[in-house]
C-alpha cells in the first residue's frame, strides 16, 4: 500500500470493504494485477474483470449529416426521457428540431434538425453528444423519406 493511501485512510478513518465468501462476482478494473486477483480468489471471492463501457458507435462521417439522426436505444422505456434530453441540449446549442418520431416499440427514435449555416460543426456537436450517451446502442445520420443515392458503376477497362 502506498504511503499516501495509508495516510489518507488513517486521516479519514477509512477501512476497505471486503466481499463475504460465497457472494456474487466482484468486478475489478482491467488493469488489476494478477497477484491481487489470485489473492482474492484464494479468499473465496469470485473475481471478474470489467470490460470497456459500451458507448454509441462512431460510424458516421461528418459529410453524411443532412439534418436527420436515427438512433437505437438499449432500453425502450427511456425513449421519451432521452429524446427530451437531446431536444433540450440541441435547443441550448442553437440547433432547431423540426421533426421527432419515436417508433411504436420505443427502440428507434428519429430526429430531424434544421440545417444551420455550418452543418459540419453541427454534425460534430451532435455526434459528440450522442456518442457519449450510454443509453444509445448506436446512431446514424439518415434522412427518412429520401432516396439513397444509387452507386455509379465503375468504368470498365477496355479488353
DSSP file (Angstrom, degrees, kcal/mol; ACC not computed):
  #  RESIDUE AA STRUCTURE BP1 BP2  ACC     N-H-->O    O-->H-N    N-H-->O    O-->H-N    TCO  KAPPA ALPHA  PHI   PSI    X-CA   Y-CA   Z-CA
    1    1 A X              0   0    0      0, 0.0     2,-0.0     0, 0.0     0, 0.0   0.000 360.0 360.0 360.0 138.4    0.0    0.0    0.0
    2    2 A X     >  -     0   0    0      1,-0.1     4,-2.1     4,-0.0     5,-0.2  -0.306 360.0-119.1 -73.0 158.9    1.4    3.4   -0.9
    3    3 A X  H  > S+     0   0    0      1,-0.2     4,-2.7     2,-0.2     5,-0.2   0.893 113.6  50.9 -63.2 -41.4    2.3    5.9    1.8
    4    4 A X  H  > S+     0   0    0      1,-0.2     4,-2.5     2,-0.2    -1,-0.2   0.903 109.8  48.9 -65.9 -41.1   -0.3    8.4    0.6
    5    5 A X  H  > S+     0   0    0      2,-0.2     4,-2.4     1,-0.2    -1,-0.2   0.906 112.3  49.1 -64.1 -40.9   -3.1    5.9    0.5
    6    6 A X  H  X S+     0   0    0     -4,-2.1     4,-2.5     2,-0.2    -2,-0.2   0.924 112.3  47.4 -64.8 -45.6   -2.2    4.8    4.1
    7    7 A X  H  X S+     0   0    0     -4,-2.7     4,-2.8     1,-0.2    -2,-0.2   0.903 111.8  51.3 -61.1 -41.8   -2.1    8.4    5.3
    8    8 A X  H  X S+     0   0    0     -4,-2.5     4,-2.3     2,-0.2     6,-0.2   0.923 111.2  47.0 -62.0 -45.9   -5.4    9.1    3.6
    9    9 A X  H  X>S+     0   0    0     -4,-2.4     5,-1.9     1,-0.2     4,-1.2   0.915 114.6  46.7 -63.1 -43.7   -7.0    6.1    5.2
   10   10 A X  H  <5S+     0   0    0     -4,-2.5    -2,-0.2     3,-0.2    -1,-0.2   0.911 112.5  49.9 -65.9 -42.1   -5.7    6.9    8.7
   11   11 A X  H  <5S+     0   0    0     -4,-2.8    -2,-0.2     1,-0.2    -1,-0.2   0.922 121.5  32.5 -63.4 -45.8   -6.7   10.6    8.4
   12   12 A X  H  <5S-     0   0    0     -4,-2.3    -1,-0.2    -5,-0.2    -2,-0.2   0.502 106.3-122.4 -91.7  -4.6  -10.3    9.9    7.4
   13   13 A X  T  <5 +     0   0    0     -4,-1.2     2,-0.2    -5,-0.2    -3,-0.2   0.877  52.8 164.7  68.4  37.8  -10.6    6.7    9.3
   14   14 A X      < -     0   0    0     -5,-1.9     2,-0.3    -6,-0.2    -1,-0.2  -0.587  21.5-165.8 -90.5 149.2  -11.5    4.6    6.3
   15   15 A X        -     0   0    0     -2,-0.2     2,-0.3    -5,-0.0    -5,-0.0  -0.959  25.4-111.5-128.5 151.6  -11.4    0.9    6.0
   16   16 A X        -     0   0    0     -2,-0.3     2,-0.4     1,-0.0     0, 0.0  -0.618  28.5-129.2 -83.2 140.4  -11.5   -1.3    2.9
   17   17 A X        -     0   0    0     -2,-0.3     2,-0.4     0, 0.0    -1,-0.0  -0.738  21.2-161.1 -89.7 133.6  -14.6   -3.3    2.3
   18   18 A X        -     0   0    0     -2,-0.4     2,-0.3     0, 0.0     0, 0.0  -0.911  20.6-117.6-114.7 145.1  -14.2   -7.0    1.5
   19   19 A X        -     0   0    0     -2,-0.4     3,-0.1     1,-0.1     7,-0.0  -0.597  32.5-115.0 -78.7 136.7  -16.7   -9.2   -0.1
   20   20 A X    >   -     0   0    0     -2,-0.3     3,-1.7     1,-0.1    -1,-0.1  -0.362  40.5 -92.9 -67.4 151.7  -18.0  -12.1    2.0
   21   21 A X  T 3  S+     0   0    0      1,-0.3    24,-0.2    24,-0.1    -1,-0.1  -0.387 112.9  27.9 -66.2 143.4  -17.2  -15.5    0.8
   22   22 A X  T 3  S+     0   0    0     22,-1.1    -1,-0.3     1,-0.3    23,-0.1   0.428  92.4 131.2  85.8  -0.4  -19.9  -17.0   -1.4
   23   23 A X    <   -     0   0    0     -3,-1.7    23,-0.4     1,-0.2    -1,-0.3  -0.223  66.5 -78.1 -76.5 173.5  -21.1  -13.5   -2.5
   24   24 A X        -     0   0    0      1,-0.2    22,-0.3    -3,-0.1    -1,-0.2  -0.017  68.6 -64.1 -63.6 175.4  -21.6  -12.6   -6.2
   25   25 A X        -     0   0    0     20,-0.1     2,-0.5    -3,-0.1    22,-0.2  -0.346  46.1-137.2 -66.7 141.3  -18.8  -11.9   -8.5
   26   26 A X  E     -a   47   0A   0     20,-3.3    22,-2.6    -3,-0.1     2,-0.5  -0.886  15.4-138.4-100.1 126.4  -16.7   -8.8   -7.8
   27   27 A X  E     -a   48   0A   0     -2,-0.5     2,-0.3    20,-0.2    22,-0.2  -0.741  22.6-172.1 -89.9 128.7  -15.9   -6.7  -10.9
   28   28 A X  E     -a   49   0A   0     20,-2.8    22,-3.3    -2,-0.5     4,-0.0  -0.857  30.5 -94.6-117.1 151.3  -12.4   -5.4  -10.9
   29   29 A X    >   -     0   0    0     -2,-0.3     3,-1.6    20,-0.2    -1,-0.1  -0.225  36.7-112.5 -61.0 155.9  -10.8   -2.9  -13.4
   30   30 A X  T 3  S+     0   0    0      1,-0.3    -1,-0.1    19,-0.1    19,-0.1   0.817 114.3  59.3 -59.1 -32.5   -8.9   -4.4  -16.4
   31   31 A X  T 3  S+     0   0    0      2,-0.0    -1,-0.3     3,-0.0     2,-0.1   0.238  74.1 133.6 -87.0  16.6   -5.6   -3.2  -15.1
   32   32 A X    <   -     0   0    0     -3,-1.6     2,-0.1     1,-0.1    -4,-0.0  -0.440  63.3-110.5 -66.4 136.9   -5.8   -5.2  -11.8
   33   33 A X    >>  -     0   0    0     -2,-0.1     4,-1.8     1,-0.1     3,-0.5  -0.415  16.2-126.6 -70.8 142.4   -2.6   -7.0  -11.1
   34   34 A X  H 3> S+     0   0    0      1,-0.2     4,-2.6     2,-0.2     5,-0.2   0.837 110.1  58.8 -57.1 -34.1   -2.7  -10.8  -11.4
   35   35 A X  H 3> S+     0   0    0      1,-0.2     4,-2.2     2,-0.2    -1,-0.2   0.889 105.5  48.9 -63.9 -38.4   -1.3  -11.2   -7.8
   36   36 A X  H <> S+     0   0    0     -3,-0.5     4,-2.0     2,-0.2    -1,-0.2   0.890 111.4  49.5 -67.9 -38.5   -4.3   -9.2   -6.5
   37   37 A X  H  X S+     0   0    0     -4,-1.8     4,-2.5     2,-0.2    -2,-0.2   0.922 111.4  48.8 -65.0 -43.6   -6.8  -11.4   -8.4
   38   38 A X  H  X S+     0   0    0     -4,-2.6     4,-2.3     1,-0.2    -2,-0.2   0.907 109.4  53.0 -62.6 -42.1   -5.1  -14.5   -7.1
   39   39 A X  H  X S+     0   0    0     -4,-2.2     4,-0.9     1,-0.2    -1,-0.2   0.906 111.6  45.5 -60.0 -43.1   -5.2  -13.2   -3.5
   40   40 A X  H  <>S+     0   0    0     -4,-2.0     5,-2.1     1,-0.2     3,-0.4   0.901 111.9  50.5 -69.8 -40.6   -8.9  -12.5   -3.8
   41   41 A X  H ><5S+     0   0    0     -4,-2.5     3,-1.4     1,-0.2    -1,-0.2   0.854 105.7  57.1 -66.9 -32.3   -9.7  -15.9   -5.4
   42   42 A X  H 3<5S+     0   0    0     -4,-2.3    -1,-0.2     1,-0.3    -2,-0.2   0.800 103.3  55.0 -64.7 -27.3   -7.7  -17.6   -2.6
   43   43 A X  T 3<5S-     0   0    0     -4,-0.9    -1,-0.3    -3,-0.4    -2,-0.2   0.438 126.8-102.7 -84.5   0.0  -10.1  -15.9   -0.1
   44   44 A X  T < 5S+     0   0    0     -3,-1.4   -22,-1.1     1,-0.3     2,-0.5   0.667  74.8 140.7  90.4  17.7  -13.1  -17.4   -2.0
   45   45 A X      < -     0   0    0     -5,-2.1     2,-0.7   -24,-0.2    -1,-0.3  -0.815  51.6-131.4 -97.3 131.7  -14.2  -14.3   -3.9
   46   46 A X        -     0   0    0     -2,-0.5   -20,-3.3   -23,-0.4     2,-0.4  -0.733  30.0-162.7 -80.8 115.5  -15.4  -14.7   -7.5
   47   47 A X  E     +a   26   0A   0     -2,-0.7     2,-0.4   -22,-0.2   -20,-0.2  -0.864  13.8 179.1-108.9 133.0  -13.5  -12.1   -9.5
   48   48 A X  E     -a   27   0A   0    -22,-2.6   -20,-2.8    -2,-0.4     2,-0.3  -0.989  27.0-124.6-127.9 140.9  -14.4  -10.8  -13.0
   49   49 A X  E     -a   28   0A   0     -2,-0.4   -20,-0.2   -22,-0.2     2,-0.1  -0.661  29.5-118.0 -84.2 139.1  -12.6   -8.2  -15.0
   50   50 A X        -     0   0    0    -22,-3.3     2,-0.1    -2,-0.3   -20,-0.1  -0.441  23.9-140.4 -73.1 147.0  -14.6   -5.2  -16.2
   51   51 A X        -     0   0    0      1,-0.2   -21,-0.1    -2,-0.1    -1,-0.1  -0.406  36.9 -74.6 -92.8 178.5  -15.0   -4.6  -19.9
   52   52 A X        -     0   0    0     -2,-0.1     2,-0.3     1,-0.1    -1,-0.2  -0.377  57.5 -94.5 -69.4 154.4  -15.0   -1.2  -21.5
   53   53 A X        -     0   0    0      1,-0.1     2,-0.5    -3,-0.1    -1,-0.1  -0.542  40.3-120.8 -70.7 131.6  -18.0    0.9  -21.2
   54   54 A X        +     0   0    0     -2,-0.3     2,-0.3    -3,-0.1    -1,-0.1  -0.632  41.0 172.2 -76.1 124.6  -20.4    0.4  -24.1
   55   55 A X        -     0   0    0     -2,-0.5    77,-0.1    82,-0.1    79,-0.1  -0.856  43.4 -76.4-125.8 164.2  -20.9    3.7  -25.9
   56   56 A X        -     0   0    0     75,-0.8    82,-0.2    77,-0.4     2,-0.2  -0.313  56.9-108.3 -60.4 142.3  -22.7    4.5  -29.1
   57   57 A X  B     -b  138   0B   0     80,-0.6     2,-1.3     1,-0.1    82,-0.6  -0.499  16.3-134.9 -78.5 140.2  -20.6    3.6  -32.2
   58   58 A X        +     0   0    0     -2,-0.2    -1,-0.1     1,-0.2    82,-0.1  -0.707  53.6 137.0 -93.8  84.7  -19.0    6.3  -34.2
   59   59 A X        +     0   0    0     -2,-1.3     2,-0.3    80,-0.4    -1,-0.2   0.272  41.8  99.8-111.2   9.4  -19.8    5.1  -37.7
   60   60 A X        -     0   0    0     -3,-0.1     2,-0.3    80,-0.0    80,-0.0  -0.723  60.6-142.8-102.5 146.2  -20.9    8.4  -39.2
   61   61 A X    >   -     0   0    0     -2,-0.3     3,-1.5     1,-0.1     4,-0.4  -0.798  23.1-124.7 -98.5 148.8  -18.9   10.7  -41.4
   62   62 A X  G >  S+     0   0    0     -2,-0.3     3,-1.2     1,-0.3    61,-0.1   0.850 112.1  58.4 -61.1 -33.2  -19.4   14.4  -40.9
   63   63 A X  G 3  S+     0   0    0      1,-0.2    -1,-0.3     3,-0.0    57,-0.0   0.651  93.1  68.4 -73.1 -13.6  -20.3   14.8  -44.6
   64   64 A X  G <  S+     0   0    0     -3,-1.5     2,-0.4     2,-0.0    -1,-0.2   0.677  75.5 105.8 -75.6 -17.2  -23.2   12.3  -44.1
   65   65 A X    <   +     0   0    0     -3,-1.2    58,-0.1    -4,-0.4     4,-0.1  -0.501  27.3 152.0 -73.6 120.8  -25.1   14.8  -42.0
   66   66 A X  S    S-     0   0    0     -2,-0.4    49,-0.2     2,-0.3    -1,-0.1   0.047  79.3 -75.6-131.7  21.9  -28.1   16.4  -43.7
   67   67 A X  S    S+     0   0    0      1,-0.3    46,-3.2    47,-0.1     2,-0.4   0.070 100.9 106.4 110.9 -24.3  -30.2   17.1  -40.7
   68   68 A X  E     -C  112   0B   0     44,-0.2    74,-1.1    42,-0.0     2,-0.4  -0.746  39.7-179.9 -98.9 137.0  -31.5   13.6  -39.9
   69   69 A X  E     -CD 111 141B   0     42,-3.0    42,-3.0    -2,-0.4     2,-0.4  -0.997   2.8-174.3-133.4 128.3  -30.4   11.4  -37.0
   70   70 A X  E     +CD 110 140B   0     70,-2.8    70,-2.6    -2,-0.4     2,-0.3  -0.985  11.0 177.4-122.4 130.0  -31.7    8.0  -36.2
   71   71 A X  E     -CD 109 139B   0     38,-2.6    38,-2.6    -2,-0.4     2,-0.5  -0.962  23.7-138.4-136.9 155.7  -30.7    6.1  -33.1
   72   72 A X  E     -CD 108 138B   0     66,-2.7    65,-3.2    -2,-0.3    66,-1.0  -0.924  21.7-143.9-111.6 131.1  -31.5    2.8  -31.4
   73   73 A X  E     - D   0 136B   0     34,-3.0    63,-0.2    -2,-0.5     3,-0.2  -0.625  12.3-140.0 -93.8 151.7  -31.9    2.7  -27.6
   74   74 A X  S    S+     0   0    0     61,-2.8     2,-0.5     1,-0.3    -1,-0.1   0.884  98.3  31.4 -72.6 -40.4  -30.8   -0.1  -25.3
   75   75 A X    >   -     0   0    0     60,-0.4     3,-1.9     1,-0.1    -1,-0.3  -0.966  69.7-154.5-123.6 115.0  -34.0    0.2  -23.2
   76   76 A X  G >  S+     0   0    0     -2,-0.5     3,-1.4     1,-0.3     4,-0.3   0.730  91.4  70.7 -60.7 -21.6  -37.2    1.3  -25.0
   77   77 A X  G 3  S+     0   0    0      1,-0.3     4,-0.3     2,-0.1     3,-0.3   0.729  93.9  56.4 -67.5 -20.0  -38.6    2.7  -21.7
   78   78 A X  G <> S+     0   0    0     -3,-1.9     4,-2.9     1,-0.2     5,-0.4   0.407  76.5 103.1 -89.2   1.8  -36.0    5.5  -21.9
   79   79 A X  H <> S+     0   0    0     -3,-1.4     4,-2.2     1,-0.2     5,-0.2   0.904  83.5  40.2 -56.2 -50.5  -37.2    6.8  -25.3
   80   80 A X  H  > S+     0   0    0     -3,-0.3     4,-2.4    -4,-0.3    -1,-0.2   0.927 117.7  48.1 -67.3 -44.8  -39.1    9.8  -24.2
   81   81 A X  H  > S+     0   0    0     -4,-0.3     4,-2.1     2,-0.2    -2,-0.2   0.932 114.7  44.8 -62.4 -47.2  -36.6   10.9  -21.5
   82   82 A X  H  X S+     0   0    0     -4,-2.9     4,-2.5     2,-0.2     5,-0.2   0.903 112.7  51.6 -65.4 -41.7  -33.6   10.5  -23.8
   83   83 A X  H  X S+     0   0    0     -4,-2.2     4,-2.4    -5,-0.4    -1,-0.2   0.908 110.4  48.7 -62.7 -41.6  -35.4   12.3  -26.6
   84   84 A X  H  X S+     0   0    0     -4,-2.4     4,-2.5     2,-0.2    -1,-0.2   0.889 109.9  52.2 -65.8 -38.6  -36.3   15.2  -24.3
   85   85 A X  H  X S+     0   0    0     -4,-2.1     4,-2.4     2,-0.2    -2,-0.2   0.934 112.1  45.5 -60.3 -46.5  -32.7   15.4  -23.1
   86   86 A X  H  X S+     0   0    0     -4,-2.5     4,-2.8     1,-0.2     5,-0.2   0.908 112.1  52.1 -64.4 -41.5  -31.4   15.6  -26.6
   87   87 A X  H  X S+     0   0    0     -4,-2.4     4,-2.0    -5,-0.2    -2,-0.2   0.908 111.4  46.2 -62.3 -43.1  -34.0   18.2  -27.5
   88   88 A X  H  X S+     0   0    0     -4,-2.5     4,-2.0     2,-0.2    -1,-0.2   0.909 113.3  49.7 -66.0 -41.7  -33.1   20.4  -24.6
   89   89 A X  H  X S+     0   0    0     -4,-2.4     4,-1.6     1,-0.2    -2,-0.2   0.927 111.7  47.3 -64.2 -44.9  -29.4   20.1  -25.3
   90   90 A X  H  <>S+     0   0    0     -4,-2.8     5,-3.1     1,-0.2     4,-0.5   0.873 110.4  52.6 -66.5 -35.5  -29.8   21.0  -29.0
   91   91 A X  H ><5S+     0   0    0     -4,-2.0     3,-0.9    -5,-0.2    -1,-0.2   0.901 108.4  51.1 -64.7 -39.1  -32.0   24.0  -28.2
   92   92 A X  H 3<5S+     0   0    0     -4,-2.0    -1,-0.2     1,-0.2    -2,-0.2   0.835 110.7  49.0 -65.1 -32.8  -29.3   25.2  -25.8
   93   93 A X  T 3<5S-     0   0    0     -4,-1.6    -1,-0.2     2,-0.1    -2,-0.2   0.471 120.5-108.7 -86.3  -2.5  -26.7   24.8  -28.6
   94   94 A X  T < 5S+     0   0    0     -3,-0.9     2,-0.5    -4,-0.5    -3,-0.2   0.694  73.5 136.9  85.2  19.2  -28.9   26.7  -31.1
   95   95 A X      < -     0   0    0     -5,-3.1     2,-0.5    -6,-0.1    -1,-0.3  -0.889  48.2-137.3-101.6 126.1  -29.9   23.7  -33.2
   96   96 A X        -     0   0    0     -2,-0.5    18,-2.6    18,-0.4     2,-0.5  -0.716   5.7-142.4 -92.4 125.5  -33.6   23.7  -34.2
   97   97 A X  E     +E  113   0B   0     -2,-0.5    16,-0.2    16,-0.2     3,-0.1  -0.731  23.1 172.8 -83.8 126.7  -35.5   20.4  -34.0
   98   98 A X  E     +     0   0B   0     14,-3.2     2,-0.4    -2,-0.5    15,-0.2   0.813  63.5  17.8-100.6 -42.8  -38.0   20.2  -36.8
   99   99 A X  E     -E  112   0B   0     13,-1.8    13,-2.7     2,-0.0     2,-0.4  -0.991  55.8-173.0-140.1 140.6  -39.4   16.6  -36.6
  100  100 A X  E     +E  111   0B   0     -2,-0.4     2,-0.4    11,-0.2    11,-0.2  -0.990   7.8 176.1-136.2 125.3  -39.4   14.0  -33.8
  101  101 A X  E     -E  110   0B   0      9,-2.9     9,-3.2    -2,-0.4     2,-0.5  -0.994   9.7-169.0-132.5 128.3  -40.6   10.4  -34.3
  102  102 A X  E     -E  109   0B   0     -2,-0.4     7,-0.2     7,-0.2    -2,-0.0  -0.972  29.0-121.3-113.6 127.2  -40.5    7.6  -31.7
  103  103 A X    >   -     0   0    0      5,-2.8     3,-1.0    -2,-0.5    -2,-0.0  -0.199  25.6-109.5 -62.5 157.3  -41.2    4.1  -33.0
  104  104 A X  T 3  S+     0   0    0      1,-0.3    -1,-0.1     2,-0.1    -2,-0.0   0.848 122.0  51.5 -57.3 -35.5  -44.2    2.2  -31.5
  105  105 A X  T 3  S-     0   0    0      1,-0.1    -1,-0.3     3,-0.1   -29,-0.1   0.719 105.0-133.5 -74.6 -20.3  -41.7   -0.2  -29.8
  106  106 A X  S <  S+     0   0    0     -3,-1.0   -27,-0.1     2,-0.2    -2,-0.1   0.449  80.6 104.0  82.4   0.4  -39.8    2.8  -28.4
  107  107 A X  S    S+     0   0    0      1,-0.1   -34,-3.0   -35,-0.1     2,-0.4   0.829  74.0  49.5 -84.6 -33.5  -36.5    1.3  -29.5
  108  108 A X  E     -C   72   0B   0    -36,-0.2    -5,-2.8   -38,-0.0     2,-0.4  -0.914  64.5-174.1-113.8 133.0  -35.8    3.5  -32.6
  109  109 A X  E     -CE  71 102B   0    -38,-2.6   -38,-2.6    -2,-0.4     2,-0.4  -0.976   6.3-161.2-126.3 139.3  -36.0    7.3  -32.5
  110  110 A X  E     -CE  70 101B   0     -9,-3.2    -9,-2.9    -2,-0.4     2,-0.4  -0.981   8.5-177.7-122.0 129.7  -35.7    9.7  -35.5
  111  111 A X  E     -CE  69 100B   0    -42,-3.0   -42,-3.0    -2,-0.4     2,-0.5  -0.981   8.7-161.9-125.5 138.4  -34.9   13.4  -35.1
  112  112 A X  E     -CE  68  99B   0    -13,-2.7   -14,-3.2    -2,-0.4   -13,-1.8  -0.983  10.6-166.1-123.0 124.9  -34.7   15.9  -38.0
  113  113 A X  E     - E   0  97B   0    -46,-3.2     2,-0.4    -2,-0.5   -16,-0.2  -0.789  27.1-109.3-109.2 149.4  -32.9   19.2  -37.4
  114  114 A X        -     0   0    0    -18,-2.6   -18,-0.4    -2,-0.3     2,-0.2  -0.624  41.2-116.2 -73.5 130.9  -32.9   22.4  -39.5
  115  115 A X        -     0   0    0     -2,-0.4    -1,-0.1   -49,-0.2     4,-0.1  -0.508  33.7-156.7 -71.2 133.5  -29.5   22.8  -41.1
  116  116 A X        -     0   0    0     -2,-0.2     3,-0.4     2,-0.1    -1,-0.1  -0.052  38.9 -76.5 -93.3-161.2  -27.7   25.9  -39.9
  117  117 A X  S    S+     0   0    0      1,-0.3     2,-0.4     2,-0.1    -2,-0.1   0.817 125.7  35.9 -70.9 -31.0  -25.0   27.9  -41.5
  118  118 A X     >  +     0   0    0      1,-0.1     4,-2.0     2,-0.0     3,-0.4  -0.758  62.3 175.0-126.8  85.6  -22.3   25.4  -40.7
  119  119 A X  H  > S+     0   0    0     -2,-0.4     4,-2.7    -3,-0.4     5,-0.2   0.803  79.6  61.4 -60.5 -29.2  -23.6   21.8  -41.0
  120  120 A X  H  > S+     0   0    0      2,-0.2     4,-1.8     1,-0.2    -1,-0.2   0.927 106.8  43.2 -63.3 -45.6  -20.1   20.4  -40.3
  121  121 A X  H  > S+     0   0    0     -3,-0.4     4,-2.4     2,-0.2    -2,-0.2   0.908 114.2  51.6 -66.3 -42.0  -19.9   22.0  -36.9
  122  122 A X  H  X S+     0   0    0     -4,-2.0     4,-2.8     1,-0.2     5,-0.2   0.927 109.2  49.8 -59.7 -45.2  -23.4   21.0  -36.1
  123  123 A X  H  X S+     0   0    0     -4,-2.7     4,-2.8     1,-0.2     5,-0.2   0.879 109.8  51.3 -64.8 -36.6  -22.8   17.4  -37.0
  124  124 A X  H  X S+     0   0    0     -4,-1.8     4,-2.5     2,-0.2    -1,-0.2   0.925 112.0  46.7 -64.6 -43.7  -19.6   17.3  -34.8
  125  125 A X  H  X S+     0   0    0     -4,-2.4     4,-2.4     2,-0.2    -2,-0.2   0.944 115.9  44.4 -62.5 -48.2  -21.6   18.6  -31.9
  126  126 A X  H  X S+     0   0    0     -4,-2.8     4,-2.8     1,-0.2     5,-0.3   0.925 114.7  48.6 -64.5 -44.9  -24.5   16.2  -32.4
  127  127 A X  H  X S+     0   0    0     -4,-2.8     4,-2.3    -5,-0.2    -1,-0.2   0.912 112.3  49.0 -62.8 -42.8  -22.2   13.2  -33.0
  128  128 A X  H  X S+     0   0    0     -4,-2.5     4,-1.0    -5,-0.2    -1,-0.2   0.906 114.0  45.3 -63.3 -42.5  -20.1   14.1  -29.9
  129  129 A X  H  < S+     0   0    0     -4,-2.4     3,-0.4    -5,-0.2     4,-0.3   0.934 116.4  44.0 -68.4 -46.1  -23.1   14.4  -27.6
  130  130 A X  H >< S+     0   0    0     -4,-2.8     3,-1.3     1,-0.2   -74,-0.3   0.858 107.8  59.6 -68.2 -34.7  -24.9   11.3  -28.9
  131  131 A X  H 3< S+     0   0    0     -4,-2.3   -75,-0.8    -5,-0.3    -1,-0.2   0.798 103.7  51.2 -65.7 -27.7  -21.7    9.2  -28.8
  132  132 A X  T 3< S+     0   0    0     -4,-1.0     2,-0.7    -3,-0.4    -1,-0.3   0.467  84.3 103.5 -90.1   0.3  -21.2    9.8  -25.1
  133  133 A X    X   -     0   0    0     -3,-1.3     3,-1.2    -4,-0.3   -77,-0.4  -0.731  56.1-161.0 -85.4 116.1  -24.8    8.7  -24.1
  134  134 A X  T 3  S+     0   0    0     -2,-0.7    -1,-0.2     1,-0.2   -60,-0.1   0.681  85.5  69.4 -70.0 -15.7  -24.7    5.2  -22.6
  135  135 A X  T 3  S+     0   0    0    -62,-0.1   -61,-2.8   -61,-0.1   -60,-0.4   0.733  85.6  83.2 -72.7 -21.2  -28.5    4.8  -23.3
  136  136 A X  E <   - D   0  73B   0     -3,-1.2   -63,-0.3   -63,-0.2     3,-0.1  -0.683  56.7-167.3 -90.4 133.8  -27.8    4.6  -27.1
  137  137 A X  E    S-     0   0B   0    -65,-3.2   -80,-0.6     1,-0.4     2,-0.3   0.928  72.7 -35.5 -79.0 -51.4  -26.8    1.4  -28.7
  138  138 A X  E     -bD  57  72B   0    -66,-1.0   -66,-2.7   -82,-0.2    -1,-0.4  -0.969  57.3-159.0-161.8 166.3  -25.9    3.1  -32.0
  139  139 A X  E     - D   0  71B   0    -82,-0.6   -80,-0.4    -2,-0.3     2,-0.3  -0.965   3.2-165.9-146.7 162.4  -26.9    6.0  -34.2
  140  140 A X  E     - D   0  70B   0    -70,-2.6   -70,-2.8    -2,-0.3     2,-0.7  -0.993  30.4-110.6-148.8 152.9  -26.5    7.1  -37.8
  141  141 A X  E     + D   0  69B   0     -2,-0.3     2,-0.3   -72,-0.2   -72,-0.3  -0.770  56.8 147.6 -82.1 116.8  -27.0   10.3  -39.9
  142  142 A X        -     0   0    0    -74,-1.1     2,-0.6    -2,-0.7    -2,-0.1  -0.978  41.3-145.8-154.0 137.1  -30.0    9.5  -42.1
  143  143 A X    >   -     0   0    0     -2,-0.3     3,-1.1   -75,-0.1     2,-0.1  -0.933  26.9-136.0-105.1 118.5  -32.8   11.5  -43.6
  144  144 A X  T 3  S+     0   0    0     -2,-0.6     3,-0.1     1,-0.2    -2,-0.0  -0.431  84.9  26.4 -73.8 146.2  -36.0    9.4  -43.8
  145  145 A X  T 3  S+     0   0    0      1,-0.3     2,-0.5    -2,-0.1    -1,-0.2   0.490  94.5 115.5  83.3   3.0  -38.1    9.6  -47.0
  146  146 A X    <   -     0   0    0     -3,-1.1    -1,-0.3     1,-0.0     2,-0.2  -0.894  69.9-117.3-108.1 134.4  -35.0   10.5  -49.0
  147  147 A X        -     0   0    0     -2,-0.5     2,-0.2    -3,-0.1     3,-0.1  -0.455  28.3-119.7 -68.7 135.5  -33.8    8.1  -51.7
  148  148 A X        -     0   0    0     -2,-0.2    -1,-0.1     1,-0.1     2,-0.1  -0.550  38.6-100.1 -70.9 139.5  -30.3    6.8  -51.1
  149  149 A X        -     0   0    0     -2,-0.2     2,-0.3     1,-0.1    -1,-0.1  -0.382  36.5-120.0 -63.8 136.5  -28.0    7.7  -54.0
  150  150 A X        -     0   0    0      1,-0.1     2,-0.1    -2,-0.1    -1,-0.1  -0.584  30.8-110.3 -77.0 136.8  -27.5    4.9  -56.5
  151  151 A X        -     0   0    0     -2,-0.3     2,-0.4     1,-0.1    -1,-0.1  -0.438  29.0-125.1 -68.5 137.5  -23.9    3.9  -56.8
  152  152 A X        -     0   0    0     -2,-0.1     2,-0.1     1,-0.1    -1,-0.1  -0.661  29.2-110.7 -82.6 136.4  -22.4    4.8  -60.1
  153  153 A X        -     0   0    0     -2,-0.4     2,-0.2     1,-0.1    -1,-0.1  -0.401  32.9-113.1 -66.9 140.7  -20.9    1.8  -61.9
  154  154 A X        -     0   0    0      1,-0.1     2,-0.1    -2,-0.1    -1,-0.1  -0.502  36.8-103.0 -72.4 139.7  -17.1    1.9  -62.1
  155  155 A X        -     0   0    0     -2,-0.2     2,-0.3     1,-0.1    -1,-0.1  -0.410  36.7-131.9 -64.9 136.2  -15.8    2.4  -65.6
  156  156 A X        -     0   0    0     -2,-0.1     2,-0.2    -3,-0.1    -1,-0.1  -0.687  16.9-116.1 -93.0 142.5  -14.5   -0.9  -67.0
  157  157 A X        -     0   0    0     -2,-0.3     2,-0.1     1,-0.1    -1,-0.1  -0.506  36.5-104.8 -72.8 141.2  -11.2   -1.1  -68.7
  158  158 A X              0   0    0     -2,-0.2    -1,-0.1     1,-0.1     0, 0.0  -0.392 360.0 360.0 -66.6 144.7  -11.2   -2.0  -72.4
  159  159 A X              0   0    0     -2,-0.1    -1,-0.1    -3,-0.1    -2,-0.0   0.429 360.0 360.0 -94.2 360.0  -10.2   -5.5  -73.2
